[in-house]
Amino acid sequence: MKQFVQFFYIPTIIVFLFVFGLMNCARESRPTGGPIDTLAPVVIREKPHNNATLVRPSKIKIVFDEKIQLNSGKETCLISPFFETPPNITARKKKLIIHLKKHPLEDNTTYTFNFSNAIKDVHEGTAIEQYVYAFSTGQSIDSLKIQGSVRVAETNEIPGNCHVLLYAYNETFSDSSIYVSMPTYTTKVSEQGTFMFSNIQQGTYAIYAIVDKNKDFRYSPQAQELIAFLDTLIVPEARILSDTVRVPISKKNAVLHTKQADSLAHHIHTDSLLDTTLLSEKDTFYIQTRTHFFPDNIQLNLFTNQPHTQSIRSRSRVSPYLYTLAFSLPITENSFRISSNHFASNAYSFEVLPSQDSVLIWLHDTTLIYADSAQLILSHAQKNNTYTDTVFLMKSKDMPARLEFSDAPKSTHTVFPYDTITVHASRPLKTMHTHARLFMVKDTIALQDSYGNYIDTAHIHNEHIRQQAPITKPFIPKYYYESQQIINQNIGNGRFALYFSKPFDIHQISIRLAEYPDLQNWYIAEVDSTTNSLLCWITDTRAARLKNPIMTVTYKDKEIEKEQIISFSTIFSQTERYRNHRPPRPIPFIHDYQKQALFIHNVIEIIWNNPIQEFSDSLFVLYDATDSLKKNCITNIQLSPHSKRTLYIYHSADIAKNYVLTLQKNAIRDIYAHENKEFSTTIATQKLVNVSHYTPVPCEYNLHENNRTYSVTANWEPQTNYQLIFPHAAAEDIYGAVSDSLCIQINCPKLNTYGSLIIEIDSINTQEHYLFELRKKGASESEVVTQVYQNTGSITFTHLTADEYTLSCVLDTNKNGLWDTGSLEQKQQAEIRIFFPDKIQIKANWENRISWNIQKQLQQ
């Protein structure tokens, strides 16, 4: 039995294990992958072979060691010389084919196909670096080479989509070739900022670089393409450089061999580095030779081309008072003039902006301001010539904006001791009625009234603390109106409103109805100072029932009486006009800021929708919400002297408490004999809070010559906050408008949170003018710190935040304190800007020092 079990079960187990193993082999699982392919495809065969001569292929076949793909687009392959229509280039599996059957080839010409980095493997996209294929239809192939690098002159950055263009300098070449002609050779700048031309014919060439936005291999100024050029022509050449190498006696001297078909053999220059006087008779050596191509370090700096002639780029009538001009070249006050055949010289003035590319023309004469059209003659000098333009000022329909101080910091402005704060008025100022006031601001916990004054909590109920109405902010119009006028109107049930352009005197206004011209006392009016409007309630039933009241409003404008007819017919449709005169019941309103934090020194202001005829003091109650006895805290009730619909509630409320204000039924009766319903609301009084204590600080004021720039200088104390306050109507412009109020937050920080940088200048040409620029990482152009070198051997930057910085130096050839771009037409390069080789790390409370050999870097 044991023998049977042994012979039966053992084979069965073996068969089972074998089947189980087969099942596991067939089971699906996720591939584990392998090493990433970082190797670029390798050329294993070319037909015709690369650099072949005496060939006219209709098809070029290039085979690689792995499957490839080609970049799509016009720049897949740069071909020199250019074909009128680019040949078809295909990539399939491991083969790349260039189809030339439909493209006739010229005699004795070298054709170059520069693929740059367009050929990649299909898996990881690893590209062949700068692959070039060439052949010649003649007996020799052009084999000269040149190379160099390209940078953006202003930033030293490597450009993207940049091409280098090489033009043969012959009888067909001119300065306009870069605009209209295809180059003789072209290549693309690599990601490292380098370029190389190979297989160049012997000759003389002009070289350019462009950021080719429209991809036509020509320079297009209208496309704002960057351009670079070399001041001199280049002549490619090859030199045989020889080195002496000591070897054992058994070695033989090396010999240079040159292919018969290589055009290089005809223009090689030999530079022997062997000095036989340094060798002994027993020395054994051989001469090792190598071919080197020149020039090999061409440096091209891209810039935005500056037009060579002055012209007006754009012009705009910004407002009735202002006309702006933008110029193509920098302009100064000495090179610009305005004249007119119809207006005196004081009818206008102009201002050149600090950017020196724009001019503001301010119009003073009202005849010129409101003329349907007028002309001014502009004269601007350039070098030894004077150019004139005529501008036509068409009438502006836009309303002028209010006078404002602009360009002020939107958030807290950081200053250091004796710094200057500068703001700009939107229009030239005639006078400063009140100078800005500077305050030192320190926070404390206290009680403060609505004027910003401190209240002694021990005396808040004393008689000398007189309760008063809340502060009403002055009306500030959206636009500046030179004359008084009604700019809007509105109508409701039994009432209407007229909105004026400027503040007015209610006693100088009268309203007459067209339907009832002799009707008197038919309305009650008051001024709403928050909207600069006249609010009117109709009290005569005949006037109230009019479907479309037409009114003649009489008012004064600069002591001159004016009339304006007002109609409401466009506001309501026929069905919406009045049928019956039913004024609404009186409804009270209290501002949220009074209900949420009532100032102790303020009365409670209740505003009704209709004027009040009478009220009953006993029906008004204000009590502490926690007082079970509901003791009334009201001490007096008065009708506002400024408004017949506003009641002032005087009280004895305490700070930091919640109160209930109750108006019982029939507490007031309005002019329509309607009485109120019962009304109740909660009111919270102010608490001790963080408030700002203001201390006046002495400072120096200066209104600049342009009458728009206003600056303030003070000895700012570290670790202190300030406020610079321009009160309303502090300034008046030349048109009579007054300024809005403005408050600038200022902070003078703790000085030990900042660092400094001292640059020790080594070897510099003291006859030149240098600008040093320090740029914080991620900073905008306006945040760049600039200093002019004063030939002191060093330059210091102070008050620098701890961060990484880039340091650059500009060779300011025209000494205007700016980096200037170049001009292709005038053969003027952009000003040289070099960068300190390393990033500079500024530490807080640390004096950082570096040394910079400017002259050495300029000569590289």
C-alpha positions in Angstrom: 0.0 0.0 0.0 2.8 2.4 0.8 4.4 1.6 -2.5 1.2 2.5 -4.3 0.8 5.8 -2.5 4.4 6.6 -3.3 4.2 5.9 -7.0 0.7 7.6 -7.4 1.0 10.8 -5.3 4.6 11.8 -6.2 4.0 12.1 -10.0 0.7 13.9 -9.3 2.4 16.5 -7.2 5.0 17.0 -9.8 2.4 17.5 -12.6 0.5 20.0 -10.4 3.6 22.1 -9.6 4.4 22.2 -13.4 0.9 23.4 -14.3 0.9 26.0 -11.5 4.2 27.3 -12.8 2.9 27.7 -16.3 -0.1 29.6 -15.0 2.1 32.1 -13.1 4.2 32.6 -16.3 1.1 33.7 -18.2 -0.2 36.0 -15.5 -0.4 39.7 -16.5 1.5 42.2 -14.4 2.7 45.8 -14.7 6.1 46.2 -16.4 8.8 47.3 -14.0 10.6 49.4 -16.6 14.3 50.0 -17.0 16.9 52.6 -17.1 16.0 55.9 -18.8 17.6 56.3 -22.2 19.7 59.4 -21.9 21.8 58.8 -25.1 21.0 60.7 -28.2 20.5 58.9 -31.5 23.7 58.1 -33.4 24.2 58.4 -37.2 25.3 55.0 -38.6 25.0 55.7 -42.3 24.6 58.7 -44.6 23.9 58.5 -48.4 25.6 60.5 -49.9 28.1 60.6 -47.1 28.5 63.8 -45.1 30.7 66.4 -46.8 30.6 64.5 -50.1 31.7 66.3 -53.3 30.7 66.2 -56.9 27.2 65.0 -56.0 23.7 66.1 -57.0 21.4 63.9 -54.9 17.7 63.8 -55.5 17.3 62.2 -52.1 19.4 62.2 -49.0 19.1 59.2 -46.6 20.4 59.3 -43.1 20.1 56.2 -40.9 20.3 56.2 -37.1 20.8 53.5 -34.5 17.3 54.0 -33.0 13.8 55.3 -34.0 13.7 59.1 -34.3 11.3 62.0 -34.5 11.5 65.5 -36.0 10.4 68.8 -34.5 7.5 70.2 -36.4 7.6 73.8 -37.8 9.5 76.0 -40.2 12.7 75.8 -38.2 13.1 72.0 -38.3 16.1 72.4 -40.6 17.9 75.6 -41.6 19.2 75.2 -45.2 22.0 77.3 -46.7 21.7 78.5 -49.4 17.9 78.9 -49.1 15.5 77.2 -51.5 12.5 79.1 -52.8 10.3 76.4 -51.3 11.7 74.3 -48.5 12.2 70.6 -49.4 10.1 67.9 -47.8 11.9 66.2 -44.9 10.5 63.1 -43.4 11.4 60.8 -40.5 10.2 57.2 -40.4 11.5 54.7 -37.9 15.3 55.0 -38.0 15.5 56.9 -41.3 15.5 60.6 -42.1 15.0 61.4 -45.8 15.5 64.8 -47.5 13.7 65.0 -50.8 15.5 67.2 -53.4 14.1 65.9 -56.6 12.0 69.0 -57.3 14.8 71.4 -56.2 17.4 72.2 -58.8 21.0 72.5 -57.4 23.5 75.2 -58.4 26.9 74.3 -59.7 30.0 74.4 -57.5 27.9 75.1 -54.4 28.1 73.7 -50.9 24.7 72.9 -49.4 24.3 72.8 -45.6 21.4 71.3 -43.6 21.5 72.5 -40.0 19.1 70.5 -37.9 20.2 72.1 -34.6 18.4 70.1 -31.9 15.4 69.0 -34.1 16.3 65.3 -34.3 15.2 63.3 -31.2 14.7 59.7 -30.2 11.0 58.7 -29.9 11.1 57.5 -26.3 12.8 60.1 -24.1 13.1 63.0 -26.6 16.9 63.1 -26.3 18.1 65.3 -29.2 21.3 65.2 -31.2 23.2 68.4 -30.5 23.8 70.7 -33.5 23.7 68.0 -36.2 24.8 69.4 -39.6 24.8 67.6 -42.9 26.6 69.0 -46.0 27.5 68.2 -49.6 28.9 70.0 -52.6 28.0 69.9 -56.2 31.6 71.0 -57.1 35.1 69.4 -56.6 35.6 71.0 -53.1 33.4 71.6 -50.1 33.4 74.8 -48.1 34.6 73.9 -44.7 35.3 77.1 -42.8 33.7 77.7 -39.4 32.9 80.6 -37.1 31.3 80.6 -33.6 30.3 82.9 -30.8 27.5 83.7 -28.4 24.4 85.9 -28.1 23.0 87.7 -25.1 20.3 90.3 -24.5 22.3 93.6 -23.9 19.9 94.9 -21.2 19.6 91.8 -19.1 22.5 89.5 -20.1 19.9 86.8 -20.6 20.1 84.0 -23.2 17.4 84.9 -25.9 14.8 82.4 -27.1 13.9 81.9 -30.8 17.0 83.7 -31.9 18.8 83.3 -35.2 22.2 84.5 -36.4 22.3 85.7 -40.0 25.4 85.8 -42.2 25.4 88.0 -45.3 28.1 87.7 -48.0 29.6 91.2 -48.3 29.6 91.6 -52.1 28.2 94.0 -54.7 24.5 93.0 -53.9 24.9 93.7 -50.1 23.6 97.0 -48.6 22.4 98.3 -45.3 18.9 97.3 -46.3 19.7 93.7 -46.9 18.8 92.7 -43.3 15.3 94.0 -44.0 14.6 92.6 -47.5 17.1 89.8 -48.4 17.5 86.3 -47.2 20.9 85.7 -45.6 23.6 83.6 -47.2 23.8 81.4 -44.1 21.7 81.1 -40.9 21.8 79.2 -37.7 19.9 79.0 -34.5 21.2 80.1 -31.1 21.4 77.1 -28.7 19.9 77.0 -25.2 23.3 77.8 -23.9 23.4 81.0 -25.9 26.1 79.8 -28.4 26.0 79.5 -32.2 28.2 78.0 -34.8 28.4 78.2 -38.6 30.1 75.4 -40.5 30.8 74.7 -44.1 31.2 78.4 -44.9 32.7 79.6 -48.1 35.8 81.8 -48.0 34.9 85.5 -48.2 33.9 88.6 -46.2 30.6 88.6 -44.3 28.3 90.9 -42.2 26.8 89.2 -39.2 23.5 89.9 -37.4 21.3 88.3 -34.8 17.5 88.7 -34.5 14.7 87.4 -32.3 12.7 86.3 -35.3 9.1 86.7 -34.2 7.5 86.3 -37.6 10.0 83.6 -38.7 10.9 85.1 -42.1 14.7 85.3 -41.5 14.6 89.1 -41.9 14.6 92.0 -39.5 11.1 93.4 -39.0 11.2 96.6 -36.8 7.4 96.8 -36.8 7.3 93.4 -35.0 9.5 94.9 -32.2 12.2 92.3 -32.9 15.4 92.4 -31.0 18.5 93.0 -33.2 22.3 92.7 -32.8 25.1 93.4 -35.2 28.9 93.4 -35.3 30.6 96.7 -35.9 33.2 95.1 -38.2 33.0 92.7 -41.1 34.3 89.2 -40.5 36.6 87.1 -42.6 36.5 83.4 -41.7 39.9 81.6 -41.7 41.5 78.4 -40.5 45.0 78.2 -39.0 47.2 75.3 -38.4 48.5 75.5 -34.9 51.5 73.3 -34.0 52.7 72.1 -30.6 56.1 70.5 -29.8 55.8 67.2 -28.0 58.7 65.3 -26.5 58.6 61.5 -27.4 60.9 58.5 -27.3 63.4 58.2 -30.1 61.4 55.4 -31.8 58.6 57.9 -32.5 58.5 59.8 -35.8 57.4 63.4 -36.4 53.8 63.8 -37.3 52.9 65.1 -40.7 49.8 67.2 -41.7 47.7 65.6 -44.5 44.9 67.6 -46.2 42.3 66.1 -48.4 42.5 67.2 -52.1 38.7 67.9 -52.2 38.7 70.1 -49.1 38.6 73.9 -49.9 40.3 74.4 -46.6 43.7 73.5 -48.1 43.6 76.7 -50.2 43.4 79.1 -47.2 45.1 77.6 -44.2 47.6 79.8 -42.3 50.3 78.1 -40.3 51.3 79.4 -36.9 54.3 77.5 -35.6 54.7 77.4 -31.9 58.1 75.7 -32.1 61.1 77.6 -30.8 64.1 75.6 -31.8 66.4 77.7 -29.6 64.9 76.1 -26.5 65.7 72.5 -27.6 68.9 70.6 -27.1 70.5 68.4 -29.8 69.6 65.3 -27.8 65.9 66.1 -27.5 63.6 63.8 -29.4 60.3 65.4 -30.4 57.5 65.6 -33.0 55.3 68.4 -34.1 51.6 67.9 -33.3 49.3 70.0 -35.5 45.7 71.0 -35.1 43.3 73.1 -37.2 41.6 76.0 -35.5 38.9 78.2 -37.0 38.6 82.0 -36.5 36.8 84.1 -35.4 35.8 81.8 -32.5 34.4 84.2 -29.9 32.0 86.6 -31.7 29.9 88.4 -29.1 26.5 89.7 -30.3 24.3 91.8 -28.0 20.6 92.1 -28.8 18.7 95.4 -28.2 15.5 97.0 -29.1 16.3 99.2 -32.1 16.0 102.9 -31.5 14.6 104.8 -34.5 17.2 107.1 -36.1 14.8 110.0 -36.7 12.6 111.8 -34.2 8.9 111.4 -34.8 5.6 111.5 -32.8 4.7 107.9 -32.0 1.3 108.7 -30.6 -0.9 111.7 -29.5 -4.0 111.9 -27.4 -6.4 114.5 -26.0 -6.6 113.2 -22.5 -9.0 115.8 -21.1 -10.1 119.4 -22.1 -7.0 120.6 -20.3 -4.4 118.1 -21.4 -2.8 116.9 -24.7 -0.1 114.2 -24.6 2.6 113.4 -27.1 4.9 110.3 -27.2 8.1 110.6 -29.2 10.3 107.9 -30.8 13.5 109.4 -29.4 14.4 111.1 -26.1 13.5 114.7 -25.9 14.5 117.5 -23.5 12.9 120.9 -22.6 15.7 122.6 -24.5 15.0 120.7 -27.7 11.2 121.2 -27.7 9.2 124.3 -28.5 5.5 125.1 -29.0 4.0 128.0 -31.0 0.7 129.1 -32.4 -0.5 131.6 -35.0 -3.8 132.2 -33.1 -3.0 132.0 -29.4 -0.6 133.8 -27.1 2.4 132.0 -25.6 0.7 132.0 -22.1 -2.3 130.1 -23.5 -0.4 126.8 -23.0 2.6 125.3 -21.3 4.4 122.0 -21.6 6.2 119.5 -19.4 8.7 116.8 -20.4 8.3 113.7 -18.3 11.3 112.1 -16.6 11.3 109.2 -19.0 12.2 111.8 -21.7 9.9 110.1 -24.3 6.6 112.0 -23.6 5.5 115.6 -23.4 2.4 116.9 -21.6 0.8 120.1 -23.1 -1.3 122.0 -20.6 -4.0 124.3 -22.1 -4.7 127.5 -20.1 -6.8 129.7 -22.3 -10.5 128.9 -22.1 -10.9 129.7 -25.8 -8.3 127.1 -26.6 -9.8 124.6 -24.2 -13.3 124.7 -25.6 -12.4 125.4 -29.3 -14.0 122.8 -31.7 -10.5 122.6 -33.3 -7.2 124.4 -33.0 -3.7 123.8 -34.1 -0.3 124.1 -32.4 3.1 124.0 -34.1 5.7 121.8 -32.5 9.5 122.2 -33.1 11.9 119.5 -31.9 15.6 119.5 -32.5 17.7 116.5 -33.4 21.5 116.9 -33.7 21.9 119.9 -36.1 18.4 119.8 -37.6 15.1 121.1 -36.4 11.8 119.3 -37.4 8.3 120.7 -37.1 4.9 119.1 -36.7 1.4 120.5 -36.6 -1.0 118.9 -34.2 -4.8 119.6 -34.4 -6.6 119.7 -31.0 -10.1 118.4 -31.5 -12.6 119.4 -28.8 -12.7 117.0 -25.9 -16.1 115.7 -24.8 -14.8 114.0 -21.7 -15.4 115.5 -18.3 -12.1 116.4 -16.5 -11.3 114.3 -13.4 -11.0 115.8 -10.0 -7.6 117.3 -8.9 -5.8 114.5 -7.1 -2.4 113.8 -5.7 -1.3 110.6 -7.5 1.7 108.3 -7.6 1.5 108.0 -3.8 2.2 104.6 -2.3 -0.8 102.4 -2.1 0.5 100.7 1.1 2.9 101.6 3.9 5.9 103.5 2.4 9.3 102.6 3.8 11.7 105.5 4.4 15.1 106.0 6.1 16.5 109.1 7.9 16.4 112.2 5.7 14.7 110.4 2.8 12.2 112.3 0.6 8.5 111.5 0.0 7.3 112.6 -3.4 3.7 112.9 -4.7 2.4 114.3 -8.0 -0.6 116.4 -8.7 -2.7 115.4 -11.6 -2.6 119.0 -13.0 -0.2 122.0 -12.5 -0.9 123.8 -9.2 -1.5 127.5 -8.9 -1.1 127.6 -5.1 -0.9 125.5 -2.0 -3.5 126.8 0.4 -2.3 124.4 3.2 0.9 122.4 3.3 0.7 118.7 4.1 1.0 117.9 7.7 3.4 115.2 9.0 2.5 113.2 12.2 4.3 110.6 14.2 1.8 107.9 14.9 1.9 105.7 18.0 -0.8 103.2 19.0 -2.4 103.1 22.5 -5.5 101.9 24.2 -7.9 104.8 24.9 -11.2 106.4 24.1 -11.3 108.7 21.2 -13.9 111.0 19.7 -14.9 111.2 16.1 -12.4 114.0 15.5 -9.5 111.9 16.7 -9.2 113.7 20.1 -8.7 111.7 23.3 -11.5 111.6 25.9 -10.8 111.3 29.6 -13.2 108.6 30.7 -13.4 110.2 34.2 -15.1 113.3 32.7 -17.2 111.9 29.8 -20.4 113.3 31.3 -19.1 116.7 32.3 -20.8 119.7 30.8 -17.7 120.8 28.9 -18.0 117.7 26.8 -20.7 119.0 24.5 -22.6 116.3 22.5 -22.9 117.1 18.8 -24.0 115.7 15.5 -21.7 113.1 13.8 -19.2 114.5 11.3 -20.5 114.8 7.8 -17.9 114.2 5.1 -17.8 117.0 2.5 -19.2 116.2 -0.9 -16.5 115.3 -3.5 -17.7 115.2 -7.1 -16.5 112.5 -9.5 -15.5 115.1 -12.1 -14.3 118.7 -12.0 -17.0 121.1 -13.2 -16.0 124.6 -14.1 -19.5 126.0 -13.9 -22.6 125.3 -11.7 -25.3 123.2 -13.3 -27.9 120.6 -12.5 -26.3 117.3 -13.6 -29.1 114.9 -12.6 -32.6 114.7 -11.3 -34.8 112.1 -9.7 -38.5 112.0 -8.7 -40.5 109.9 -6.2 -44.0 109.8 -4.7 -44.6 113.4 -3.6 -40.9 114.4 -3.7 -38.0 115.0 -6.1 -34.3 115.7 -6.0 -32.0 117.9 -8.0 -28.2 117.1 -8.1 -25.8 120.1 -8.6 -22.3 120.0 -9.9 -20.9 122.3 -7.2 -21.8 123.3 -3.7 -24.8 125.8 -3.6 -26.7 128.1 -1.3 -30.3 126.9 -0.8 -31.5 130.5 -0.4 -30.3 131.4 -3.9 -32.5 128.7 -5.5 -36.1 129.0 -6.6 -38.3 126.6 -8.6 -41.3 127.5 -10.8 -43.8 125.1 -12.2 -44.6 125.5 -15.9 -48.3 124.4 -15.3 -48.7 126.7 -12.3 -46.2 129.6 -12.8 -47.7 131.7 -10.0 -47.9 128.9 -7.4 -45.9 129.8 -4.2 -44.8 127.7 -1.3 -45.7 124.4 -3.0 -42.6 122.5 -1.7 -40.3 122.2 1.3 -36.6 121.9 0.5 -33.3 121.1 2.3 -29.7 120.3 1.3 -28.2 116.8 1.4 -24.5 117.6 1.7 -23.5 114.0 1.2 -24.8 114.0 -2.4 -24.7 117.8 -3.1 -28.4 117.7 -3.9 -31.6 119.7 -3.2 -34.3 117.4 -1.7 -37.8 118.7 -2.2 -41.1 117.5 -0.7 -44.3 118.6 -2.6 -46.9 120.0 -0.2 -49.4 121.3 -2.6 -51.9 118.7 -3.9 -52.2 120.3 -7.3 -48.5 120.1 -7.9 -48.3 116.6 -6.5 -50.9 115.3 -9.0 -49.0 116.5 -12.1 -48.2 113.6 -14.4 -45.1 115.2 -15.8 -44.0 118.3 -13.8 -41.8 120.7 -15.8 -39.8 123.1 -13.7 -37.7 126.1 -14.3 -34.9 126.2 -11.7 -33.1 129.5 -11.0 -29.7 129.4 -9.3 -26.5 131.4 -9.2 -23.2 130.5 -10.9 -20.3 132.8 -9.8 -22.8 135.5 -8.9 -24.5 135.2 -12.3 -28.1 134.1 -12.2 -28.9 131.1 -14.5 -32.1 129.2 -15.4 -32.4 125.5 -16.3 -35.5 123.7 -17.4 -36.0 120.3 -15.7 -38.4 117.6 -17.0 -39.0 114.2 -15.5 -40.8 112.8 -18.6 -38.0 110.4 -19.4 -37.9 108.8 -15.9 -41.3 107.2 -15.8 -43.5 105.6 -18.4 -47.1 106.8 -19.0 -48.5 104.2 -16.7 -46.0 104.9 -13.9 -46.9 108.6 -13.6 -48.9 109.7 -10.6 -52.6 108.9 -10.3 -53.2 109.8 -6.7 -51.0 111.8 -4.2 -50.3 109.3 -1.4 -47.1 110.2 0.4 -45.6 107.3 2.5 -45.8 107.1 6.2 -42.8 108.4 8.2 -40.0 105.8 8.5 -37.0 106.3 10.8 -33.4 105.5 9.8 -30.2 105.3 11.9 -26.7 104.8 10.4 -25.1 101.5 11.1 -21.9 103.1 12.5 -24.0 104.7 15.2 -25.8 101.5 16.1 -22.6 99.5 16.2 -20.2 101.9 18.0 -21.9 105.1 19.1 -19.3 107.9 20.0 -20.1 109.1 23.5 -19.8 112.7 22.5 -22.2 112.2 19.5 -25.9 112.6 19.6 -28.1 109.8 18.2 -29.2 111.0 14.7 -32.6 109.8 13.5 -33.3 110.6 9.9 -36.9 110.4 8.6 -38.1 110.0 5.0 -40.4 113.0 5.3 -39.9 116.4 7.1 -41.2 116.5 10.7 -44.0 118.7 11.7 -43.9 118.0 15.5 -42.7 115.3 17.9 -43.4 114.2 21.5 -40.3 113.9 23.9 -42.1 111.5 26.2 -42.5 108.8 23.6 -38.7 108.4 23.0 -36.9 106.0 25.4 -33.2 105.0 25.5 -32.3 102.4 28.3 -29.5 100.0 29.2 -30.4 96.6 27.9 -29.4 95.1 31.2 -31.5 97.5 33.3 -34.7 95.8 34.4 -36.1 99.2 35.4 -35.5 100.6 31.9 -34.3 104.0 33.1 -34.5 106.5 30.3 -31.0 107.9 29.4 -32.3 110.6 27.0 -31.6 114.1 28.2 -32.9 116.2 25.4 -34.4 115.9 21.9 -34.0 118.6 19.2 -34.8 119.1 15.6 -31.7 119.6 13.5 -31.1 123.2 12.5 -29.9 121.9 9.1 -32.6 119.4 8.3 -36.4 119.3 9.0 -36.4 115.5 8.9 -33.5 114.9 11.3 -33.9 114.5 15.1 -30.9 114.8 17.6 -31.2 112.6 20.6 -29.0 113.8 23.5 -28.2 111.1 26.1 -26.1 110.1 29.1 -25.1 106.7 27.9 -21.9 105.0 29.3 -19.1 103.4 27.3 -19.0 99.7 26.3 -22.7 99.0 26.9 -25.7 97.9 24.8 -28.8 100.1 24.8 -32.3 99.9 23.4 -33.9 102.9 21.6 -37.7 102.8 21.4 -40.0 105.2 19.6 -43.5 104.6 20.6 -46.5 104.9 18.3 -47.3 108.5 17.3 -44.0 109.9 18.5 -43.7 112.2 15.5 -46.1 113.7 12.9 -44.7 114.6 9.5 -45.8 117.5 7.1 -48.4 115.2 5.6 -50.0 114.7 9.1 -48.9 111.1 9.1 -47.7 109.5 12.4 -45.1 106.8 12.9 -45.5 103.2 13.9 -43.7 101.8 16.9 -40.0 101.4 16.3 -37.2 99.8 18.3 -33.5 99.1 17.7 -30.3 98.3 19.7 -27.4 100.7 20.0 -23.9 99.8 21.2 -21.6 102.5 22.6 -17.9 102.7 21.8 -15.3 100.7 23.7 -11.7 101.3 24.8 -9.8 100.4 21.6 -6.4 100.6 20.0 -6.2 104.2 18.8 -3.5 106.2 17.1 -1.8 109.1 18.9 -0.7 111.8 16.5 2.3 114.0 17.3 3.2 116.8 14.7 6.7 116.4 13.2 8.7 119.3 11.6 9.6 118.7 8.0 10.6 120.5 4.8 8.2 121.1 1.9 9.1 121.7 -1.7 6.9 122.4 -4.8 9.1 121.7 -7.8 9.4 123.8 -10.9 6.8 121.8 -12.9 4.2 122.8 -10.3 3.0 119.2 -10.1 5.6 117.5 -8.0 5.5 118.0 -4.2 8.1 116.6 -1.9 8.5 116.3 1.9 11.7 115.6 3.7 12.1 114.8 7.4 14.5 113.2 9.9 12.6 110.0 10.2 13.2 108.1 13.4 13.8 104.3 13.1 11.1 101.9 14.2 8.4 104.6 13.9 5.2 105.0 11.9 4.1 108.3 10.3 1.2 109.7 8.4 1.5 112.4 5.8 -1.9 114.1 5.5 -3.0 116.4 2.7 -6.3 118.0 3.9 -9.2 118.6 1.5 -8.7 121.7 -0.7 -5.0 121.9 0.4 -4.1 122.8 -3.2 -5.7 124.6 -6.1 -4.8 124.0 -9.7 -4.5 126.5 -12.6 -8.1 125.8 -13.5 -9.5 126.6 -10.0 -10.2 123.0 -8.9 -9.2 122.1 -5.3 -7.5 118.8 -4.3 -9.0 115.8 -2.6 -7.7 114.8 0.8 -4.9 112.2 0.9 -3.2 110.2 3.7 0.1 108.4 3.1 1.2 105.7 5.6 4.9 105.9 6.2 7.2 103.5 8.1 10.8 104.0 9.2 11.9 100.5 10.1 14.4 99.1 12.5 17.8 99.7 10.9 19.5 96.5 12.0 17.0 94.5 9.9 18.8 95.8 6.8 22.3 95.2 5.4 24.7 97.2 3.2 27.0 96.4 0.3 30.4 98.0 -0.3 31.9 97.4 -3.8 35.6 97.9 -4.0 36.4 98.9 -7.6 39.6 97.5 -9.0 41.2 98.8 -12.2 38.7 101.2 -13.8 39.0 103.9 -16.5 38.4 107.1 -14.6 37.7 109.0 -17.8 34.5 106.9 -18.4 31.1 107.3 -16.7 29.7 104.3 -14.9 26.3 103.4 -13.4 26.1 100.6 -10.8 22.7 98.9 -10.6 21.6 96.6 -7.8 18.5 94.5 -8.5 16.8 92.3 -5.9 15.6 88.9 -7.0 12.1 89.3 -8.5 12.1 93.1 -8.3 10.4 95.3 -10.9 12.3 97.9 -13.0 11.2 100.7 -10.7 12.8 98.9 -7.7 16.3 98.8 -9.1 18.7 100.9 -7.0 21.2 102.9 -9.1 24.3 104.8 -8.1 26.8 106.8 -10.2 30.5 106.0 -9.6 32.3 109.1 -8.3 35.9 107.9 -8.8 36.3 107.2 -5.1 37.6 103.6 -5.4 34.4 102.1 -3.9 30.7 102.5 -4.0 28.2 101.8 -1.2 24.6 100.6 -1.2 22.8 101.0 2.1 19.4 99.9 3.6 19.2 96.7 1.7 16.7 94.0 2.7 18.1 90.6 3.3 17.8 88.8 -0.1 19.7 87.7 -3.2 20.8 90.5 -5.5 22.2 90.9 -9.0 24.9 93.6 -9.5 25.5 95.2 -12.9 27.6 98.1 -14.3 26.6 100.2 -17.2 29.2 102.1 -19.3 27.2 105.3 -19.6 28.8 106.8 -22.7 26.4 109.7 -23.1 26.4 110.4 -19.3 22.6 110.7 -19.0 22.3 108.4 -16.0 20.3 105.8 -18.0 21.1 102.6 -19.9 20.5 103.4 -23.6 19.6 101.0 -26.3 21.3 100.9 -29.8 20.4 102.0 -33.3 20.9 99.8 -36.3 20.6 102.7 -38.7 23.2 104.8 -36.9 25.5 101.8 -36.4 25.3 102.5 -32.7 25.6 99.6 -30.2 23.6 99.5 -27.0 25.5 100.8 -24.0 27.7 98.1 -22.5 26.3 96.4 -19.4 28.3 93.9 -17.5 27.2 91.7 -14.6 29.1 90.7 -11.5 29.8 87.0 -12.0 28.1 85.8 -8.8 24.8 86.4 -7.1 25.2 88.6 -4.0 23.5 87.4 -0.8 22.8 90.4 1.5 22.5 89.6 5.2 20.6 91.7 7.8 22.7 94.0 10.1 25.8 93.0 8.1 28.3 95.0 6.1 28.8 92.9 2.9 32.0 93.6 0.9 33.0 92.5 -2.6 35.8 93.3 -5.0 35.2 93.8 -8.8 37.8 94.2 -11.5 35.6 96.1 -14.0 38.3 96.7 -16.6 39.3 93.1 -16.8 35.8 92.0 -17.4 35.2 94.7 -20.0 38.3 93.4 -21.9 37.1 89.8 -22.0 
